[in-house]
């Protein structure tokens, strides 16, 4: 159990040295990548390897010797990094593995308590797993809190010494390696001190504080469920944000129920009021999980699969598993606490398995999404090319198949090269204008801006081209500010997230103007489509407003 290295000072020096190695490694990685000595994928994998290894190693020091901690860190890091690399290959030469960050963190954190328990010969012992899981969280959080405190002291010390002309700390912080070394050493020292504390650091106060939130969450969830029929489910569900909120509630409730049960064998929660609140929360847990699944399904039925929705459904399935296990354990009567504890061990292993599957071809969210959205295009839906290109090789294959069927937008070879000039004629032939009779004003504005601006607008028009060939830009010319005069215009660009630019052309000079309005930013595709296709009306005001359905925009000074 203890570390045979000898003195506490020896351990502190060793872990500070390990932190310094980590800091130096990240500094070298930053330097090599900036010098183009590493590809983006190589840099990502090295960063992931160092993050996984050093955090796993430092998290297990204390209950395990340094040798066993290092061995465990290698055992945890190797498969996690291999799966991250496998996932990144979905995007070819582009490194876009950000959707795997959550799964990667699960793979490097959840196995740690199992490794510590296995080293003690008690791998499936819930009491050991519970204690070590919370102790690891406490050690890592304390270590990073110490890093923040150290930096606070350094910044204040630097300011104080600077008042008397001493800039030693400033020069240290200005070096490339200095901040990395300081952070690494501080993290190692912070965790070393926590490891020394060992059994003297009690989890009791932390768990007691968390348990106070059980009645609060129970009341809030109860009020939500009572008010739900009054509010109307159609007004509440069918959005990704609603599903994510419900899943977050499930995660918090699951954590609080686990803290209430502690690790005492089959014993229930000791205090009667807290026991009832815990049981009630466990019984209600399947409801928000089920509502989250329904909300996601409504969205998927209307708009098909995307990687975010695939992730949402995966997390919902896990939340439902916890909810059914917890509620079933309580409803079966005596012994419910022990059943929940055993379910926690099994579901933790299931979570690790799901995280691994998420990073393999078995659960390829990009492929599922690309196939789903391609089927929607074939059925008549109108999507942007950019949506497919964000889904890696699977999206590119789906887009190529659509083009082969004559249903996709043209290839993006017509995008202007980074240094290729774009003439007024090139852009005016591409950029729609409303009203149609304002083409001359549009051309005057396009002729007055520099070539760099025309090139940016040209790329914006083509980047999000829809599957029916429509470009992703529009110029609206109107007399927004009657007292200002000149050619006044607003340019909308982007089907996914609208960019809005206002301007006026007077005396041959284009001046930028702020744009105000409602709906144009929050509902991007609807705004662009409304002004492209809808009936527009200029509302006479001191600042004239252009309206199209629910969308309003105006210029200001």
N, C-alpha and C positions, 0 to 999 in steps of 0.2 A: 504493500500500500504506500509506504513512504518512499521517498526518493533516496537511494543510497549514496548520493553525491557528497553528503557530508553536511557542511554548515549551511545555514540560511543565506549567508553572504555568497557562498559558492553558487547556490541555485540562482540567486538574483543576478550574479554576473553572467551565468550561463544563459539565462533567458533574455537578459539585456543584449547579450551578444547575438542571440538568435533574432531578436527584433532588429538589431543593427544590420544583420545579414539580409533580412527581409527588406528593410529600407534601402540598402545598397542595391539589392536586386531590382527593385522598382525604379530606382534612379537610372541604373544601367539600361533597363528596358526602355524607359522614356528617351534616353539619349540615343540608343541604337535605332529606335523607331523614327525619331526625328531626323536621323542621318540616313534614312532609307536603307539601313542594313538589315531590316526585318520587314517581311510582308505584314499586312494587316492581320491575316490569319495566324501567323507565327506569334505576333505580339499578343493577340487575344489569348492564345493557348498558354503562352508563358505567364501572362498575368493571371489567368485562371488557375494555373498550377501553383504559382506562389501564394495566391490568396487562399486556395483550398488547403495547401500543405501547412502553412504557418498558422492559420487559424485553427486547424484541427490539432496540430501539435500543441499549441499554447493552451487550447481549451482542455486538453486531457492531462496536462502536467499538473500534478497535485495528487489526484487519486492513483495515477500511474507513474512509473519511473520515466525518465526522459527517453530511454531506449524503447520502451513499450509505446510511449506516446508517438515517437517518430515512426515506428513500425505501423501503428494504427493510422497515422496521417498519410503514409504512403498507400496503405490498403484502401483508404477512403478516397484519396485524390485520384489515383490512377483510373478507376472506372468512370468517375465523374468527368474527368477531362476527356477521356476517350469518347464518351457519349456526346459531350459538347462539340468535339471536333466532328463527329458523325452528323450532328444536327446542322452544323455550319455548312456542310457540303451541299445541303439543299439549295444554297444560294450561289453555287458556282464560285466564281472569282470574287464576288462581293461577300464580305463578312457581315452577316446580319443574323446573329444568334441571340438577339436581345430577348426574344420571346422564350428562350430557354433559361434565362437568368433565375427565375423562380424555381424551376426544376433543378437547376444546378445547385442552388443553395440548399434545397431539401436533401440532395444527395450527399452534400458535404457536412450537413449539420445533424440530421436525424439519425444517421448511423452511429454517431459518437457515443451516446449513452449505451447502445448495444455493445460497442467495442469495449468500453470500460467494464460493463457487467460481465462480458465474456472473459475478460482478463481475470476477473475474480471467480470465475467458474459458476456464475449465476446469471447467464445471458437473458433468460426469460423471467427473472424475478422482478415483479412489478415494483416492489419497494426500492430496489437498487436502481432500476431504470428511472423511476420518478425522481429520486433524490439526485441522481447524476445529471438528468436532463436539466433540472432547475439550477443545479450548481454550475453547469457549463454556461447556461445563459447568464447567471450572475457574474461568473468570472470574466466572460467576454465583455459584458456591459460595463463592469467596473474598470477593466483595462482601458476601454475606449474613453470612459469618463475621465480617467487619469490623464490620458493623452490630451483631452480638451483642457483640463485644468493646467497641465504643464504649459500648453501654448498660451493660455491666459496669463500665466505668471511671466512667461518670456516677453510677451507683448508689453505688459505693464512695466517690466524691468527695463526693456529697451527704451520705452518712453521716459522713464525716470532717469536713466543714465544719460540719455540724449540731452537732458536739460543741463548737464555739466560737461558736455562735449565728449562723452565716451560712446563710441559707436561699435564696440566689439560685437554685440549681439546683432546689430543691424547687418554687419558684414557677414556674420555667420548665416543669417537667414537669407541673404542675397546670393549665397552660393547655391549651385544646383543640387548638391547632395545634402546640404545641411538640413533642410526641413524633413527630408526622407529619414535621415539618421535619427533626428530628434524624435520623430513620431514612432519609429521602430523601437528605439531604446525605451521610450516611455511606455509603450504597450507591453513590452517584455517585462519591465519592472513592475508595472501595475498588476499583471497577471501573476508574477512571482510572489508578490505580497499576498494576493488572494489565495494562492496555493498554500503558502505557509500557514495562513489562518486555519485552513482545513475545517475541522469539525467545529472550531470556535465560531465560524460564521453560520448563523442559523437562518434557515429558510423560513422559519415560522412567521416572523413579522411581515415579510413580503407576502406570504400566502394569506395571512390574516387580512392584510389591506385589500388584496384582490377579492377575497370572499365578501367584503362589505358591498361590492358592486352587484352581487347576485340578486338581491331584492330590487335594486334599481333597474337592472336589465329586465327582470321579470315583469315589473310594473310597466315599463315602456313597451315591451312586447305585447303585454295584455291590452294596453290602451290601443296599440296599433291594430290588433286583431278585432277589437270591438268596433273601432272607427272605420275599419275597412269596408264593410257593407254599406255604410252611410256615404262614404266618399265615392264609392263605385270603383270596381276593379278596372274598368276600361280606362279610367283616368289615371290609374296608378301604374299599371303594368305594361309590358311590351317594349321596354327600353332596356338597354344594357346597364345603364346606371342604376335602375331599380333592382335588377338582378344582383349587381355587385354589392349594393347596400344590404340586401337580404343575406347574401353570402357572408359579408363581414359580420353581421349580427350572429350568424351561425358559428363563425370562428370564435367570436368573443364568448358566446354562451358555452361552447364546448370547453374553452380554456377555463372559464370560471367554474364549471361543474367539476372539472378535473382537480382544480385547486381545493374545492370544498371536500372532495373525497380523500385527499391526501394519499397516503400509501399504506394504510393500516389494514392489510389483509382483506377480510370480508366485512370489517366493521363499517357501519354507516356513519354519516355525519353526526357528531356528538350532540349538538344543540338542536332541540326540537324545531324551533322556528326556522333555523338555517336549513335543517334537513328537509322540511316541507317545501321551502323555497327552491332548494336544489332539485327535488323530485318534480315539482311543477315545471321548472325550466326544462328539465330533461324530457318531460312528456310533450311540451310545446315545441321542442326543437325541430321535429320533422316538418312543422307547418311553414316556417320561413324558408326552409330548404326546398319544400315542394313548390311554394310560390315563386321562388327564384327560378326553378326549372320551368314552370309554366310561363313566366315572363320571357325567358330565353326562347322557349319554343314558339311563342307568338312572334318574336322578332325573326326567328329563323324561317318560320312559315311565310312571312312577308318578304324577307330580303335574302334568304339563303344563308349559307355558312360563310363565316370569316374566321381567321385564326383566333380572334378575341372570343367569338361565340363558341368555337370548339373548346377553348380553354374554360370558358364559363360553364359549359355542359360537363366537362371533366371535373371541375371543382364542385359543381352541383351534385354530381353522382357521389363524390366523396362526402359532401355535407349530408346528403340523404342517408348514406351508410351510417354515419355517426348518429344522425337523428333517430333512425329506426333502431339501432343498437341500444341507444340510451333509453328511448321511450319503452322499448320492449323489455329492457332490464328492470325498469321501475314497475311496469304493469304486471310483471310476473310475480311480484310480491317480495317476501323476505329474501335476503341475499342479493338485492339489486346492486348494492355498492360494489361487491366483489365482481359481479358480472360486467359492470361498466369498466372496472379496472382491467379485466381480462380483454374486453373489447378494445380498450385503448392500445394495448400491446399489438393485437392483431391488426388494427386499423393503421397504426404507425408503420408496420411492415407493408401494408397495402399502399400507403401513401408513397413510400420509397419506391415500390414497384411501379406505381403510376408515373412518378417523376422520371424513372428510367424509360418507360414506354414512350413518354412524351418526346424524348430525345432520339427515338429510333424510328425507322420507317413504318413501324406498326401503327403509330399514332402521329402521322404526318399532317399537322393542321394545315399547312400550305397546300398540300395536294388535295385534301378534302375540300378546302375553300375554293381552289381554282376549278375543280370539277363541278362544284355546286354552282358557282357563278357563270361558268361557261354554259351549263344547262339552262340557266335563266336567260342568258343572251339568246340562245337558240330558240327559247320560248317567247322571245320578244322584248326582254328587258333591255334597258339602255345603261351601260356601265362605261366607266372610263378605262382607257388603256393603262393608266398609271396604277389602277387598282390591281391589275394582273401582274404588272412588273414588280410590285412590292412582295410578291409571293414566290420569289426565287425561280428555280428551274421549272417547278410545276406550273407556275403562272405563265412563264414564257411558252411552255409546251401547249397550254390551253389556249393562249392567244394565237399561237401559230396555227393551231387547229381551226380556230374561228376564222382566221384570215383565209385558210385553205377552203373553207366553206363560203367565203365571200361575205362574212358577217362581222368581221372585226374592223377596226380603224386601220388606216394605212400604216406601214412600218414607220418608225420614228427617224428614218434616214433623212426626212425633210426638215429636221430640226437644224437650225443654223449652227455651224461650228463656232467654237468659242471666239475665234477671231475673224469670222466671215462677216462682211458687211451686209446689212439689211436695208434695202432701199424703201422709200415711202411706198412705192408701187407694190413691193413684196408684202409689206405689212397691211396696207389698205385692202389688198385682194383677200387677205386672210381674216382681218378683224371686222366683225359685224358692227354696224352703227345703228343707233336708235335715236330719233326717228330716221327712217331710211333716207329722207331728204337732206340729212345733215352730213352727207359724205364729204362735201367740200370743206366743212369745218374740221372734220376728222383729219383730212389730209393736211390741212394747214398745221394742226397740232403735231401730227407725226413728222412733218417737215421741219418743225422748229426745235424738236428735241435732238440730242446727239445720237450717234450711231449705237453707242452702248445701251442707251435706253430702248431704242427700237429693237435691238437684239434681245434684250430681256423680255420685252412684250411678245416678241415673235416666239420665243421658247415657251412662255407662259401659255400662249394660245394653243400650241401644239402638244405640250406636255400632257395635258389631261384630256386629249381628244376622246370623244365618246365612241362607243361601238357603232353608232349610226353615222359617224363622220363629223359630228358637230364639234367645233373647236371650243376651248375653254376660256374665251375672253369676249368682252363686249365693251364698246365705248358708247356712253349715253351723253348726248350733247343737248344742253338746255340752258335757259336763262335763269339759273338758280339764284343768282344775286343780281337783281335788276339794276341796282345802283353801280355795279362794278363794271359792266360792259365787257367787251371782248368775247372770244370763243371760250365758253365754260364747259367742262366735261368731267365725267366720272368714268373710270375704267374699272370694270370688274374682271377678275381672272381667277380661275381655279374652280373645278367642280368639287374637290374634296374639302378644301378650306379656302374661302374666298378672300382674295387680296383686293382691297378697295383703295383707289388712288384718285384724288381730286386735283384739278388744275384749271388755270385760266391762261389764255394766250392773248397778250396785249402788247402792241408795238413790237411784234416779232419775238417776244420773250415769254417763255412758259414759266408761270409761277405756281408752285405747289400750294394746294389749299386743303385744310382738314375736312374730313368727311364725317358727317353724323348720320344717324338713322336708326332703324329698328329692323331686326330680322336678317340683315345682310350678312352679319358675321355668324350668328348662331345657327342659321339654316342655310349653309352655303349653296348646295345644289339647287334648292328651291329658289333662292334669290336670283341666281344667274338664269335659270329657266324662266322665272317669272318675267324678268326684264327682256329676255330674248323673244318670248312667245306671247306674253300676256298683253292685255290692254293697258297702256301706260297713261297716266294723267298727271300733268303738272299742276299742283295745288297752289293757287295764288296766296302767298304770305309775304311777310317782309323778307323771309328767307324761303324762297319757293322750294317745295318738296316734290320729288318725283315718286309717285306711288304706282305699285304694281301688285294688286292683291293685298296681302298683309305686309308687304315690304315697302319701306320708306327710306329714301336717302336725300340728303341735302348737303350743300357746301356751306362752310362758315369761314370767317376770317379771324 
